[in-house]
Amino acid sequence: MPALLHISIFFIVSMWYGFACAAGQYDYVDINNPSLKKVPIAIPFFKPVTGSASESEISRNGANMLSDALAFTSYFNILDRGAFLADAQKADPASPLFKAWTTVGAELLVTGAAAVNGNQLELDLRLFDTFNERQLLGRKYTGNVSDLRSMILRFCNEIMGLLTGSTGLFGSKIAFISSGSGSKEVYICDFDGHNAVQITRNRSINLTPALSSDGKWVAYTSYAKGKPELFIENVMDKRVTVVDKKGMGISPGWLPGKFELGATLTFSGDPEIYLLTGNGKIINRLTNSPGIDISPAFSPDGKRMAFVSRRGGTPQVYIQDMNSGSATRITFHGNNNTQPEWSPKGDKIVYTTLEKGGFFNICVIGADGQGLVQLTHAQGDNESPTWSPDGSLIAFSSTREGGSRIYVMTVYGADQRKLVSMPGTQSEPRWSPGVTN
């Protein structure tokens, strides 16, 4: 049984200690500010409690993991340890010398202490406001030594919850397609591209993977049986349901918080979107119009569905009310707008547009059809945008370096960088809607 969506962590203690403030009391990180000033944060190596070799290694590795995770958000400026004036490995993690940290420009400070007893690890982590000289957050985790990364990522979620009011990024997964094995197979990796695990092994063409809200199921289109059909697979035990209907089954999208999904089926002769159970049973038909209707994407509250339709002549993004069935077109710029996905707040839609020069690029627009912004420009084809569960980042595929690779950027198009480094090509990323471990 592959351990990719469930990491066994035995936290004996997870407790508040010291002073912890409520989220929103401190306005360090304004995630709605496109010209965000990155917060300077110092993350020295943690203190090895007994000074053993294993504690020293964990203290270094843990601090590096925490630095990398927070840097990934694009909200923080991780200060160079070479400029630090204090030796945190010799100081009391609960009582830092604040002047030494403000002098080097740190507004925030993370200290830690690691104690190892056999295969057991106790990790003590704290976040400080250096200018106000107060502790903001403290957590103590106990588990196996192998649980270090999970402990670090849980603390990162706590930090983001405190400073931005939003959590979930560090416990999320991304499903995607990779050709590294010689065929297009479904993979799942951590939020930052680490720990990629191959899910399908049918040596066929697999497309458009989508993770359920709890991360336990992945739906995708596969040619494993000759024609494109909808597969619904349990990630842990590999149980697979095939929606075996006449014609095609393509472009799945899960209904948030439910074991239901939308997908396009063509058994009626016209590609229409249907709502299905997670077991592949049709609940009802969602669209009924001439032309192609594909790519269902549901709002966070499940009350609206974005989708792509050619009912107006060209592929455009529409939003349909799930109760009344009435649909409204929201994209009018360009003749080919596809692959919509709702933001976690439900106020915006990100999608792919085909420009006049023949290149695909990524745009974001308000759910009301207002405020169109193009996020990628003149760097190959950029497609398949997908929101992080906290709404702060967008992953996408791009050919800017030749073959397709997966990249990530802020919701304003800043800090674009490669997410996954693997053999072959990678494409069609889809972020899990929430925490999956």
C-alpha positions, 0 to 999 in steps of 0.5 A: 500500500503506497504511503502517498496520501496518508503519512502515519504520524504518531503525535503524542503531544501537539500543544500550545505553550507560551503566548499565541495570538489569534489569526488576524491580530497581526497583519504581517502578510497581506495575501491580497496585495499584488505588490507584497513586501516579503517578510524577512524571517530568520530560521537558524539551525535548531538546537540539538538538546543532547548534542548527539550526531542524530540530533545535530543532523535533524536540527540542520535538516529540519531548519532547511525543510522549514526554510524551503517550505516558507520560501515556496509561498513567495511571502517570506525573505529567508535571511542568510544564516551567514549574517546571523549574530546569535548562535541559536544552537547554543541559546535557549529556544524559548528566550532569544536575544531579540536585539541580535535578530532585529539587527540583521533585519529579521521581523520574524524568527523561528527557533527549534529544539530537537531531542532524539531517543532511539527512533523517537523524535521530539521537536519543539518549534516556536515563532517570534515577533522580534520587534515586539519581542513576543512569542506568537506561536509554539508547538511541540511534536512527538513522533518517529524520526522519519516524521520530521518533514510532516512535523515541519509542514504542520508547523508551516501550516500553523504559521500561515494560518496565524499570519494570513488566516489561511491554511492547507497548502503544506498538506496538499497534493498535486496530481499530474501526467508524466511521460517519464515511464514511456507512456502518459501515466498519472502521478501524485506529488507533494505541494512542492513537487517532492515525493512524486509517486506513480499511480497508474501503470497501464502503459497507455495514455492517461489524461486530466487527473483530478483529486477528490477533496479528501485526496483518497480518489483520483479520476482521470481519462484513460485509453487503457481499454482502447477508447477514452473512458473515465476511470475513478481510482482509490489511491491507497488500495488501487480499486478502480471503477470504469465508467463504461458507456458508449462513446467517451468519458472525459474531463472529470471534476470533483464536487467539493466535499462530496463523493460526486464528480462531473464529467463529459459523456458522449453516449447520447451522441452529444458531449454533455456534462453529467453528475456522477457518484464516486462509484460511476453511477449517473445522478443527473445530466447537467448540460443540455445544449447543441455543441460540446460541453466539457471541463466541469469545475465546481465552486467551493460551495458546490452551487455553481459550475464553470465549464467550457462550451461551444454553444456560442460557436467557439470554446468559451467559459460559462458559469451555470447555476446548479439549481436553475440550470441557467448558464452565463458566458463570462469570457469574451476576449479571444476565440478559444478559452478553456480549462477553467478552475474556481479559486478557493474563495469562489470569487475568481476563475483561472483558465487557458486562452489561445492568443492570436499568435498561436500560443496558449497563456493563462488568465484569471477573471472574476466569477462575474466576468470582470477584471480580466488579467493575463498572468503568463506572457511570451514563454511558450505554451502555458496551460492547465492552471490550478489553484493551491488550496489556500488560494495563494498560488497557481500551478500550470504546465509550460513549454518555455524550456522545450518539453512540457514541465510543471511550474508554479506562480503567485496568483498575480503571476509573480515568482514563476518557477519550475515545480517538478524535475523528472524524466520525460514531460509533465503536464495537466497538474491538478491541486487537491482542494484541501489537506490530504495527509 
